[in-house]
């Protein structure tokens, strides 16, 4: 396992370390983005005026569910809690 510190200022436990399987950092990112996109945990006005290609990104991350991410990273439901923090 490697140690990945997830910098989430509003996290319930700031400074908490999320241990993931080596080489699975992309899986963690994709699963977290899936939660953020599907639960609309982003500022739509900001995204609309300051980004390009968000619709493509949103479509791309749909197959990468938290369940898939949990299997890839060995972290279970922690992925969802980190995305929601």
N, C-alpha and C positions, 0 to 999 in steps of 0.2 A: 504494500500500500504506500501511496505517497500522501503527503500532507498538502492540502489545498486550502488556503485561507480565503474565504469568500468575503470580500469587503462590502457588507451590507449595513449601512449606518443605522437603519431602523430595525435590525434583526432583534428577535426576542432575547438572544444571548450574544451580544457583540463580542467579537473575537473568537467565537466558537470555530473549531477546526473541523472541516469535512474531509474525512479520509476516503479517497477513491482508488479504484484499481489503476495501476500505472497504465498510461496510454488511453485512459477513458475520459480525459478532460473535454474532448469535443462532444462526447455523448452527454456529459453533464450540461454543457452549454446548450446543446440542441433541446434537451428535455426541459431545461429551465425556460428557454425561449418559447417552447410549446405552451407551457403553462401561462406565461406572460401574455402571449398572443390570444390563446383561446379564452382566457378569463378576462381579457381586456384590462390588464394591469399596467397599462402605459397611458401616457398623456396623448390622446389622439390629436389634439390641436398642435402640440409640439411636433409630433411625428409627421403630421401633415405638412407643416411649414418648414421643417428642418431636415428632412430625410428624402432620399431617393431610393426607390426599390423596396419599400417596406411591404408592399402587397406581395411581391415575389418572395421575400423572406418569410412572410406569414404562411404562404402556401407551402414553402419548402419545409418548414418545421412541423407541419401537421402530422406526418407519420411518426415523428419521434416523441412518442408519448412518455409520460413519467414511468409507466411500467417498463417500457423498453429501456429507458435510461437507468432504472433501478437494476435491471439485469446486467447492463453493460458496466455500471460503476460499482455495483455491490452496495448501494446506499438506500434502497427502499424508499419509503415515503419522505425521507429528508429532502429529496429534490423538490417536492411540492412546497414544503415549508420554507425552503430557501428562496424559491421563486416568489412566494407571497410576502416575504419579509420586506 
